[in-house]
Amino acid sequence: MRRPDPLDAPRLGYIYAALAAGLWAVSGSAAKFLFLNGITPFQLVQMRLTIAAGILFIWLLVCKPRLLMVRARDLPNLAMFGVVGMAGVQFAYLFAISRLPVAVAILLQYLAPAFIAMHAVVFLRERLAPATAVALCGALGGCYLVVGAYNLDLLSLNRAGIAAGLAAALGFAWYSVHGEIGMRRYDPWTVLFYALAFGAATWNLAYPSLEGFRHTHPARVWAWIGYIGILGTLVPFGLYLESVNLVRSTRASITATLEPIMAGLLAFVFLDEILDIGQLVGAALVIGAIVWLQLHQDRDAKAPAVLRAPRSAPGVSRTGGSVPGGPS
């Protein structure tokens, strides 16, 4: 399928981020189900990264082998991106879910857009557009209301879980920012493959190799493990990077705050959980923030897809750019 012109289709980036949020919403509840059925966070992160990396490698090898090509000098930075940005954030988020209600873990994870915006202002010396600042505040406030945090005694929650949730937010912000940097040179699926590959390698070295696959589980448990590996990891992280590719990390991460709304809708439909007025107001705030962003969307000359547009090589660009962890 031909890629859309990055100058003509920035709104497609919001669609990609929204689809990723929906898949992640199901993934969070599925992970909680697996933890209640004896799967540990260590096993699940190992399995989901191994499954996702293996499937993506086969697909790229058969269909787009040139996307596997990277410069040798970029491998250390890609490795760091995979270890910190993928392996680290995966474990921190799953550990937070194992110790906290899913809603609280999601709330902590979605502090990431604030960290991304801070990085852009403080380290990149970029001016945060007023429309983006308004959308950021609306999305964060909306997330707080959607998960019903006002009904929780946050200070009484598991401290290790809270620390893990904050680490997940920082890791997701790091993944978003450095993924954006990497895509100035490489295709999003190239960046994703190396993130998954090095992430999977990390967890198969830090934990007994393939240990998570050596246990006997009911068919439905394996089905949810497969879901999380493919539709909870490979596909949504790919869609999210495609979003960052078109609209950059701040806008993509704000749009991804749709995840708690979608999780709440799933709970309403399948678990008969009632959304109170505060949660409905929060959902309206998040949706309003995303609509506001799109209404004030300008072409961004620093979007990775725009920076790569003149290059013809599908995997490796011929000039300029940077890689995860490298200078921007």
Protein Blocks (a to p, Z undefined) as FASTA:
>chain_A
ZZddfklmmmmmmmmmmmmmmmmmmmmmmmmmmmmnopafklmmmmmmmmmmmmmmmmmm
mmmmmlmpccfklmmmmmmmmmmmmmmmmmmmmmmmmmmcfklmmmmmmmmmmmmmmmmm
mmnopacdfklmmmmmmmmmmmmmmnommmpcfklpcfklmmmmmmmmmmmmmmmmmmmm
mmmmmcfklmmmmmmmmmmmmmmmmpcghklmmpccdfklmmmmmmmmmmmmmmmmmmmm
mmmmmnojklmmmmmmmmmmmmmmmmmmmnopacdfklmmmmmmmmmmmmmmmmmcccdf
kbmklmmmmpmbfkbccbecidehiaZZ
